[in-house]
Amino acid sequence: MKKVEIHPEAVERVKKFTITDNNLGFGKHVAPVMIQAIYDNGQWQRFDLLPYAPLQLDPCTKVFHYGQEIFEGMKAFRQTDDQIKMFRPEQNARRFNQSARRMSMAEIPEDQFLHACDVITAYCKHLVPKRLGESLYLRPFMIATEVGLGIKPSKQFLFVIIASPSGAYFSGDSVKVYIERDDIRAAHGGIGFAKTGGNYAASLQSYTKTIDAGCDQTMWLDETHQYIEEMSGMNFMCIIDGELHTPAMRDTILDGITRRSILDIARAEKIKVIEETLSVDFMLKAIESGKCTEAFVCGTASVICPINSFLDKDKRVYSLKDGNGKIAMQLREKLIGIQAGRDDGPEGWMHAVPDINF
């Protein structure tokens, strides 16, 4: 494993950096340092903690033309004893490499990935918010940097981690969901399971349609337009007859770390979990009959956000009995309690960040 080289100017810059804004939001503030690493000649050359700065790239760099890039989203939390811990970062490291393999990109050894995350988090320790649900959001990403217009995998890559002190994404309001019956986000054999920008770019047209319809989120169906897959950036769950239903994982759905964690918590709370193909029409009929009492979305940024209604293509609205999501909130409170160190969670979920004095 290569140790991250610490540049003195980066240390001086982060030491002086403060945030006075009480409304942190999401992605509004970015720490003045970043991790950067270059892959060339078949290996990672070095890892550096540098001052945050624009990237300078040739206009023919492959990432601009062929979208060869991946990213992750993860969080570090201040604990009740003031220690800083990351939530399940080894899962992000594994998923990052899974995405890298699908996109024909260089993998990063898991211990190297975790070390880089530890370093930037440790130097940004004073920027980790104190309020419950707030965090230091980390965005590791990798782009193809080989120059040339030929359509072939790049042999050169740039790995970067940036950090953003962020507020609690959940505002307390449940959301309205638009059911996308025409377009699809991904198909079997494609890149739907990879955390790559193209999957999110493919959702933007429908996002505009969703907002114009007065909704907040888009629900994506499979290539047959029958089965629920996920939202544009979050996984989906609903409560039917008191049981938690969520679409079974397939190669068109991002394997959410928050999703997996919630399912583990639900089982520990004696809530029956059903992972199987979930027909959108079955769910809508369950709402009409009163069997489906709540639905919610989950992800790193939002944790859990309840759904109050669905809007179908024919303009019909399906409203949930419990738009505030009693079970959803039960699971959310348990998860954020674990992340903040207020509640005990499964062993290994919280990764302690080494303390650095500077």
DRENDO-1510 file (C-alpha; in Angstrom, 1 decimal, always signed):
<recs>
REC; n; res; u; v; w
REC; 1; MET; +0.0; +0.0; +0.0 .
REC; 2; LYS; +1.3; +3.5; -0.9 .
REC; 3; LYS; +1.1; +6.0; +1.9 .
REC; 4; VAL; -0.6; +9.3; +1.0 .
REC; 5; GLU; +1.9; +12.1; +0.6 .
REC; 6; ILE; +0.8; +15.1; +2.6 .
REC; 7; HIS; +1.5; +18.5; +1.0 .
REC; 8; PRO; +2.1; +21.3; +3.6 .
REC; 9; GLU; +0.1; +23.8; +1.6 .
REC; 10; ALA; -2.9; +21.5; +1.8 .
REC; 11; VAL; -2.5; +21.2; +5.6 .
REC; 12; GLU; -2.3; +25.0; +6.0 .
REC; 13; ARG; -5.3; +25.6; +3.9 .
REC; 14; VAL; -7.6; +23.1; +5.7 .
REC; 15; LYS; -6.4; +24.3; +9.1 .
REC; 16; LYS; -7.7; +27.8; +8.3 .
REC; 17; PHE; -11.0; +26.6; +6.7 .
REC; 18; THR; -14.2; +27.1; +8.6 .
REC; 19; ILE; -17.9; +27.1; +7.8 .
REC; 20; THR; -20.3; +29.5; +9.5 .
REC; 21; ASP; -23.4; +28.5; +7.5 .
REC; 22; ASN; -25.8; +26.6; +9.8 .
REC; 23; ASN; -27.8; +25.4; +6.7 .
REC; 24; LEU; -25.1; +23.1; +5.3 .
REC; 25; GLY; -27.4; +21.6; +2.6 .
REC; 26; PHE; -25.9; +18.9; +0.3 .
REC; 27; GLY; -22.8; +19.6; -1.7 .
REC; 28; LYS; -22.9; +23.4; -1.0 .
REC; 29; HIS; -19.6; +23.4; +0.8 .
REC; 30; VAL; -16.4; +21.6; -0.2 .
REC; 31; ALA; -13.3; +21.1; +1.9 .
REC; 32; PRO; -10.2; +22.9; +0.6 .
REC; 33; VAL; -8.2; +19.7; +0.1 .
REC; 34; MET; -8.5; +16.6; -2.0 .
REC; 35; ILE; -6.8; +13.2; -2.5 .
REC; 36; GLN; -5.4; +12.7; -6.0 .
REC; 37; ALA; -3.7; +9.6; -7.5 .
REC; 38; ILE; -2.5; +8.8; -11.0 .
REC; 39; TYR; -2.6; +5.4; -12.6 .
REC; 40; ASP; -0.1; +4.8; -15.5 .
REC; 41; ASN; +2.1; +2.0; -16.8 .
REC; 42; GLY; -0.1; -0.6; -15.2 .
REC; 43; GLN; +0.1; +0.7; -11.6 .
REC; 44; TRP; -0.9; +3.4; -9.2 .
REC; 45; GLN; +2.0; +5.9; -9.1 .
REC; 46; ARG; +1.4; +7.8; -5.9 .
REC; 47; PHE; -1.3; +9.2; -3.7 .
REC; 48; ASP; -1.3; +12.9; -2.6 .
REC; 49; LEU; -3.3; +15.1; -0.3 .
REC; 50; LEU; -3.3; +18.4; -2.2 .
REC; 51; PRO; -5.1; +21.8; -2.1 .
REC; 52; TYR; -8.5; +21.6; -3.7 .
REC; 53; ALA; -8.1; +22.9; -7.3 .
REC; 54; PRO; -9.6; +22.6; -10.8 .
REC; 55; LEU; -8.4; +19.7; -12.9 .
REC; 56; GLN; -6.5; +20.5; -16.1 .
REC; 57; LEU; -7.3; +18.0; -18.9 .
REC; 58; ASP; -6.7; +17.9; -22.6 .
REC; 59; PRO; -10.0; +18.4; -24.7 .
REC; 60; CYS; -9.3; +14.9; -26.2 .
REC; 61; THR; -9.2; +13.2; -22.8 .
REC; 62; LYS; -11.3; +10.0; -23.2 .
REC; 63; VAL; -13.6; +10.7; -20.2 .
REC; 64; PHE; -15.1; +13.7; -22.1 .
REC; 65; HIS; -16.0; +11.6; -25.1 .
REC; 66; TYR; -16.8; +8.1; -23.9 .
REC; 67; GLY; -17.9; +8.5; -20.3 .
REC; 68; GLN; -15.4; +6.1; -18.8 .
REC; 69; GLU; -15.7; +7.2; -15.2 .
REC; 70; ILE; -17.1; +5.9; -11.9 .
REC; 71; PHE; -17.7; +7.3; -8.4 .
REC; 72; GLU; -18.9; +6.5; -4.9 .
REC; 73; GLY; -20.8; +8.3; -2.1 .
REC; 74; MET; -20.0; +7.7; +1.6 .
REC; 75; LYS; -20.2; +9.4; +4.9 .
REC; 76; ALA; -18.2; +10.1; +8.0 .
REC; 77; PHE; -20.0; +10.9; +11.3 .
REC; 78; ARG; -19.1; +12.5; +14.6 .
REC; 79; GLN; -19.8; +10.1; +17.4 .
REC; 80; THR; -21.2; +11.0; +20.8 .
REC; 81; ASP; -17.7; +10.7; +22.2 .
REC; 82; ASP; -16.4; +13.1; +19.5 .
REC; 83; GLN; -14.6; +10.4; +17.6 .
REC; 84; ILE; -15.0; +10.3; +13.8 .
REC; 85; LYS; -16.2; +7.1; +12.1 .
REC; 86; MET; -17.1; +6.2; +8.6 .
REC; 87; PHE; -20.1; +4.1; +7.8 .
REC; 88; ARG; -19.2; +0.8; +6.1 .
REC; 89; PRO; -16.5; +2.2; +3.9 .
REC; 90; GLU; -15.2; -1.3; +2.9 .
REC; 91; GLN; -18.5; -1.8; +1.1 .
REC; 92; ASN; -17.9; +1.3; -0.9 .
REC; 93; ALA; -14.4; +0.1; -1.7 .
REC; 94; ARG; -15.7; -3.2; -3.0 .
REC; 95; ARG; -18.5; -1.6; -5.1 .
REC; 96; PHE; -16.0; +1.0; -6.5 .
REC; 97; ASN; -13.9; -1.9; -7.9 .
REC; 98; GLN; -17.0; -3.7; -9.1 .
REC; 99; SER; -17.9; -0.6; -11.1 .
REC; 100; ALA; -14.3; -0.3; -12.3 .
REC; 101; ARG; -14.3; -3.8; -13.7 .
REC; 102; ARG; -17.5; -3.2; -15.6 .
REC; 103; MET; -16.2; +0.1; -17.0 .
REC; 104; SER; -12.8; -1.4; -17.9 .
REC; 105; MET; -10.9; +0.7; -15.4 .
REC; 106; ALA; -8.1; +0.2; -13.0 .
REC; 107; GLU; -9.0; -1.3; -9.6 .
REC; 108; ILE; -7.8; +0.2; -6.3 .
REC; 109; PRO; -6.7; -2.2; -3.6 .
REC; 110; GLU; -9.3; -2.1; -0.8 .
REC; 111; ASP; -6.8; -1.1; +1.9 .
REC; 112; GLN; -5.4; +1.7; -0.4 .
REC; 113; PHE; -9.0; +3.0; -0.9 .
REC; 114; LEU; -9.7; +3.0; +2.8 .
REC; 115; HIS; -6.3; +4.6; +3.6 .
REC; 116; ALA; -7.0; +7.5; +1.2 .
REC; 117; CYS; -10.5; +8.0; +2.7 .
REC; 118; ASP; -9.0; +7.9; +6.2 .
REC; 119; VAL; -6.4; +10.6; +5.4 .
REC; 120; ILE; -8.8; +13.1; +3.9 .
REC; 121; THR; -11.3; +12.5; +6.7 .
REC; 122; ALA; -8.7; +12.9; +9.4 .
REC; 123; TYR; -7.4; +16.2; +8.0 .
REC; 124; CYS; -11.0; +17.4; +7.7 .
REC; 125; LYS; -12.0; +16.2; +11.2 .
REC; 126; HIS; -12.9; +19.7; +12.4 .
REC; 127; LEU; -15.3; +20.0; +9.4 .
REC; 128; VAL; -17.4; +17.0; +10.4 .
REC; 129; PRO; -20.7; +18.5; +11.7 .
REC; 130; LYS; -22.0; +17.8; +15.2 .
REC; 131; ARG; -25.7; +17.7; +14.7 .
REC; 132; LEU; -27.6; +14.4; +14.4 .
REC; 133; GLY; -27.9; +13.2; +10.8 .
REC; 134; GLU; -25.2; +15.6; +9.5 .
REC; 135; SER; -21.9; +14.2; +8.1 .
REC; 136; LEU; -18.8; +14.7; +6.1 .
REC; 137; TYR; -19.8; +13.4; +2.7 .
REC; 138; LEU; -17.0; +11.8; +0.7 .
REC; 139; ARG; -17.1; +11.6; -3.1 .
REC; 140; PRO; -14.3; +9.3; -4.5 .
REC; 141; PHE; -14.3; +9.2; -8.3 .
REC; 142; MET; -12.1; +8.0; -11.1 .
REC; 143; ILE; -11.9; +9.2; -14.7 .
REC; 144; ALA; -10.1; +8.0; -17.8 .
REC; 145; THR; -7.3; +10.5; -18.6 .
REC; 146; GLU; -5.7; +9.0; -21.7 .
REC; 147; VAL; -5.7; +11.4; -24.6 .
REC; 148; GLY; -7.1; +10.3; -27.9 .
REC; 149; LEU; -10.4; +9.9; -29.8 .
REC; 150; GLY; -10.1; +6.2; -30.5 .
REC; 151; ILE; -12.8; +4.1; -28.9 .
REC; 152; LYS; -10.8; +1.8; -26.6 .
REC; 153; PRO; -10.3; +1.5; -22.9 .
REC; 154; SER; -8.0; +4.1; -21.4 .
REC; 155; LYS; -4.7; +2.9; -19.8 .
REC; 156; GLN; -4.4; +6.1; -17.7 .
REC; 157; PHE; -6.7; +7.1; -14.9 .
REC; 158; LEU; -7.0; +9.8; -12.3 .
REC; 159; PHE; -8.5; +9.0; -8.8 .
REC; 160; VAL; -9.8; +11.8; -6.7 .
REC; 161; ILE; -11.6; +12.1; -3.3 .
REC; 162; ILE; -13.3; +15.4; -2.3 .
REC; 163; ALA; -15.1; +16.0; +0.9 .
REC; 164; SER; -18.3; +18.0; +1.6 .
REC; 165; PRO; -19.6; +18.9; +5.1 .
REC; 166; SER; -23.3; +18.2; +4.6 .
REC; 167; GLY; -26.6; +18.6; +6.5 .
REC; 168; ALA; -29.3; +16.1; +7.0 .
REC; 169; TYR; -30.7; +15.5; +3.5 .
REC; 170; PHE; -34.1; +14.6; +4.8 .
REC; 171; SER; -36.3; +17.7; +5.4 .
REC; 172; GLY; -39.1; +15.8; +7.2 .
REC; 173; ASP; -41.4; +16.1; +4.2 .
REC; 174; SER; -42.6; +13.0; +2.3 .
REC; 175; VAL; -42.2; +13.0; -1.5 .
REC; 176; LYS; -44.4; +12.6; -4.5 .
REC; 177; VAL; -43.2; +10.0; -7.1 .
REC; 178; TYR; -43.7; +10.0; -10.8 .
REC; 179; ILE; -43.9; +6.5; -12.4 .
REC; 180; GLU; -41.9; +6.5; -15.6 .
REC; 181; ARG; -43.8; +4.3; -18.0 .
REC; 182; ASP; -41.9; +5.1; -21.2 .
REC; 183; ASP; -38.2; +5.4; -20.8 .
REC; 184; ILE; -36.0; +2.9; -18.9 .
REC; 185; ARG; -32.9; +3.5; -16.9 .
REC; 186; ALA; -31.1; +0.3; -17.6 .
REC; 187; ALA; -31.5; -3.1; -19.3 .
REC; 188; HIS; -30.2; -6.6; -18.5 .
REC; 189; GLY; -26.5; -7.0; -19.5 .
REC; 190; GLY; -25.9; -3.2; -19.4 .
REC; 191; ILE; -24.2; -1.0; -16.8 .
REC; 192; GLY; -27.2; -0.4; -14.4 .
REC; 193; PHE; -25.5; -2.0; -11.4 .
REC; 194; ALA; -22.3; +0.2; -11.8 .
REC; 195; LYS; -22.0; +3.6; -10.1 .
REC; 196; THR; -21.1; +5.5; -13.3 .
REC; 197; GLY; -22.3; +8.9; -14.5 .
REC; 198; GLY; -24.1; +7.5; -17.6 .
REC; 199; ASN; -26.8; +5.9; -15.5 .
REC; 200; TYR; -27.5; +9.2; -13.9 .
REC; 201; ALA; -27.4; +11.2; -17.1 .
REC; 202; ALA; -30.0; +8.8; -18.5 .
REC; 203; SER; -32.4; +9.8; -15.8 .
REC; 204; LEU; -32.2; +13.6; -16.4 .
REC; 205; GLN; -34.7; +13.8; -19.2 .
REC; 206; SER; -37.3; +12.1; -17.0 .
REC; 207; TYR; -36.3; +14.3; -14.0 .
REC; 208; THR; -37.5; +17.3; -16.0 .
REC; 209; LYS; -40.8; +15.5; -16.8 .
REC; 210; THR; -41.1; +14.5; -13.1 .
REC; 211; ILE; -40.7; +18.1; -11.9 .
REC; 212; ASP; -43.1; +19.5; -14.5 .
REC; 213; ALA; -45.7; +17.0; -13.2 .
REC; 214; GLY; -45.3; +18.4; -9.7 .
REC; 215; CYS; -43.4; +15.4; -8.4 .
REC; 216; ASP; -40.1; +15.0; -6.6 .
REC; 217; GLN; -38.7; +11.7; -7.6 .
REC; 218; THR; -38.8; +9.3; -10.6 .
REC; 219; MET; -39.6; +5.6; -10.3 .
REC; 220; TRP; -37.9; +3.5; -12.9 .
REC; 221; LEU; -39.3; +0.2; -14.2 .
REC; 222; ASP; -37.6; -2.7; -15.9 .
REC; 223; GLU; -37.2; -3.0; -19.7 .
REC; 224; THR; -40.7; -4.6; -19.9 .
REC; 225; HIS; -42.2; -1.6; -18.1 .
REC; 226; GLN; -43.8; -4.0; -15.5 .
REC; 227; TYR; -41.5; -4.3; -12.5 .
REC; 228; ILE; -40.2; -1.7; -10.1 .
REC; 229; GLU; -36.4; -1.3; -10.1 .
REC; 230; GLU; -35.2; +1.9; -8.3 .
REC; 231; MET; -35.4; +5.6; -8.2 .
REC; 232; SER; -32.9; +7.8; -10.1 .
REC; 233; GLY; -30.4; +7.8; -7.2 .
REC; 234; MET; -32.0; +5.7; -4.5 .
REC; 235; ASN; -33.5; +2.2; -3.8 .
REC; 236; PHE; -37.2; +1.6; -3.2 .
REC; 237; MET; -39.1; -0.2; -0.5 .
REC; 238; CYS; -42.7; -0.5; +0.6 .
REC; 239; ILE; -44.8; -2.0; +3.4 .
REC; 240; ILE; -47.5; -4.4; +2.3 .
REC; 241; ASP; -49.5; -6.3; +5.0 .
REC; 242; GLY; -46.9; -5.3; +7.5 .
REC; 243; GLU; -44.0; -6.8; +5.5 .
REC; 244; LEU; -41.2; -5.0; +3.9 .
REC; 245; HIS; -41.0; -5.5; +0.1 .
REC; 246; THR; -38.1; -4.4; -2.1 .
REC; 247; PRO; -37.1; -5.4; -5.6 .
REC; 248; ALA; -34.7; -8.3; -5.8 .
REC; 249; MET; -31.2; -7.3; -6.9 .
REC; 250; ARG; -30.4; -7.8; -10.6 .
REC; 251; ASP; -27.7; -6.3; -12.9 .
REC; 252; THR; -29.9; -3.3; -13.7 .
REC; 253; ILE; -30.1; -2.1; -10.1 .
REC; 254; LEU; -27.4; -0.4; -8.0 .
REC; 255; ASP; -26.7; -2.6; -4.9 .
REC; 256; GLY; -27.2; +0.2; -2.3 .
REC; 257; ILE; -25.2; +0.0; +0.9 .
REC; 258; THR; -28.0; +1.9; +2.7 .
REC; 259; ARG; -30.5; -0.6; +1.2 .
REC; 260; ARG; -28.6; -3.6; +2.6 .
REC; 261; SER; -28.2; -2.0; +6.0 .
REC; 262; ILE; -31.9; -1.2; +6.3 .
REC; 263; LEU; -32.8; -4.8; +5.4 .
REC; 264; ASP; -30.5; -6.0; +8.1 .
REC; 265; ILE; -32.0; -3.6; +10.6 .
REC; 266; ALA; -35.5; -4.6; +9.6 .
REC; 267; ARG; -34.8; -8.3; +10.1 .
REC; 268; ALA; -33.3; -7.5; +13.5 .
REC; 269; GLU; -36.4; -5.5; +14.4 .
REC; 270; LYS; -38.5; -8.6; +13.5 .
REC; 271; ILE; -39.9; -7.1; +10.3 .
REC; 272; LYS; -40.4; -9.7; +7.6 .
REC; 273; VAL; -38.3; -8.8; +4.5 .
REC; 274; ILE; -39.4; -9.9; +1.0 .
REC; 275; GLU; -36.9; -9.5; -1.8 .
REC; 276; GLU; -38.4; -10.4; -5.1 .
REC; 277; THR; -39.6; -9.0; -8.4 .
REC; 278; LEU; -42.2; -6.3; -7.5 .
REC; 279; SER; -44.9; -5.5; -10.1 .
REC; 280; VAL; -45.8; -1.8; -10.1 .
REC; 281; ASP; -49.4; -2.7; -10.8 .
REC; 282; PHE; -49.4; -5.1; -7.9 .
REC; 283; MET; -48.1; -2.3; -5.6 .
REC; 284; LEU; -50.7; +0.2; -6.9 .
REC; 285; LYS; -53.5; -2.2; -6.3 .
REC; 286; ALA; -52.2; -2.9; -2.8 .
REC; 287; ILE; -52.3; +0.9; -2.2 .
REC; 288; GLU; -55.9; +1.0; -3.4 .
REC; 289; SER; -57.0; -1.9; -1.2 .
REC; 290; GLY; -55.2; -0.4; +1.8 .
REC; 291; LYS; -52.7; -3.3; +2.0 .
REC; 292; CYS; -49.8; -1.1; +1.1 .
REC; 293; THR; -49.6; +1.4; +3.9 .
REC; 294; GLU; -46.3; +3.1; +3.2 .
REC; 295; ALA; -43.5; +3.4; +0.8 .
REC; 296; PHE; -40.1; +5.0; +1.0 .
REC; 297; VAL; -36.7; +5.5; -0.8 .
REC; 298; CYS; -33.3; +5.0; +0.7 .
REC; 299; GLY; -29.7; +6.0; -0.2 .
REC; 300; THR; -26.5; +7.5; +1.2 .
REC; 301; ALA; -27.6; +11.1; +0.9 .
REC; 302; SER; -31.2; +10.8; +2.0 .
REC; 303; VAL; -30.9; +7.8; +4.4 .
REC; 304; ILE; -34.7; +7.2; +4.2 .
REC; 305; CYS; -37.4; +9.4; +2.8 .
REC; 306; PRO; -41.1; +8.5; +2.9 .
REC; 307; ILE; -43.3; +8.6; -0.1 .
REC; 308; ASN; -46.8; +10.1; +0.2 .
REC; 309; SER; -48.2; +9.5; -3.3 .
REC; 310; PHE; -47.5; +8.1; -6.8 .
REC; 311; LEU; -48.5; +9.8; -10.1 .
REC; 312; ASP; -49.1; +7.4; -13.0 .
REC; 313; LYS; -48.9; +8.2; -16.7 .
REC; 314; ASP; -52.7; +8.5; -16.9 .
REC; 315; LYS; -52.6; +11.3; -14.3 .
REC; 316; ARG; -54.1; +9.1; -11.6 .
REC; 317; VAL; -52.8; +9.7; -8.1 .
REC; 318; TYR; -52.3; +6.8; -5.6 .
REC; 319; SER; -51.9; +8.2; -2.1 .
REC; 320; LEU; -50.5; +6.2; +0.8 .
REC; 321; LYS; -52.4; +5.8; +4.1 .
REC; 322; ASP; -49.3; +6.6; +6.1 .
REC; 323; GLY; -47.5; +9.3; +4.0 .
REC; 324; ASN; -45.2; +10.0; +6.9 .
REC; 325; GLY; -44.0; +6.3; +7.1 .
REC; 326; LYS; -44.2; +5.0; +10.6 .
REC; 327; ILE; -42.0; +1.9; +9.8 .
REC; 328; ALA; -39.8; +4.0; +7.6 .
REC; 329; MET; -39.1; +6.4; +10.4 .
REC; 330; GLN; -38.5; +3.6; +12.8 .
REC; 331; LEU; -35.8; +2.2; +10.5 .
REC; 332; ARG; -34.4; +5.6; +9.8 .
REC; 333; GLU; -34.0; +6.5; +13.5 .
REC; 334; LYS; -32.3; +3.2; +14.2 .
REC; 335; LEU; -29.9; +3.7; +11.3 .
REC; 336; ILE; -28.9; +7.3; +12.1 .
REC; 337; GLY; -28.6; +6.3; +15.8 .
REC; 338; ILE; -26.0; +3.6; +14.7 .
REC; 339; GLN; -24.2; +6.1; +12.5 .
REC; 340; ALA; -24.0; +8.7; +15.3 .
REC; 341; GLY; -22.8; +6.1; +17.9 .
REC; 342; ARG; -26.0; +6.4; +20.0 .
REC; 343; ASP; -27.1; +2.9; +19.2 .
REC; 344; ASP; -25.2; -0.3; +18.8 .
REC; 345; GLY; -25.1; -1.8; +15.3 .
REC; 346; PRO; -23.7; -4.9; +13.8 .
REC; 347; GLU; -20.0; -5.4; +14.4 .
REC; 348; GLY; -17.8; -3.7; +11.7 .
REC; 349; TRP; -20.4; -1.2; +10.5 .
REC; 350; MET; -18.6; +1.8; +11.9 .
REC; 351; HIS; -14.9; +2.3; +10.8 .
REC; 352; ALA; -12.9; +4.5; +13.2 .
REC; 353; VAL; -10.8; +7.1; +11.4 .
REC; 354; PRO; -7.3; +7.4; +12.8 .
REC; 355; ASP; -6.6; +10.7; +14.7 .
REC; 356; ILE; -4.1; +13.1; +13.2 .
REC; 357; ASN; -2.6; +16.0; +15.1 .
REC; 358; PHE; -1.6; +18.9; +12.8 .
</recs>
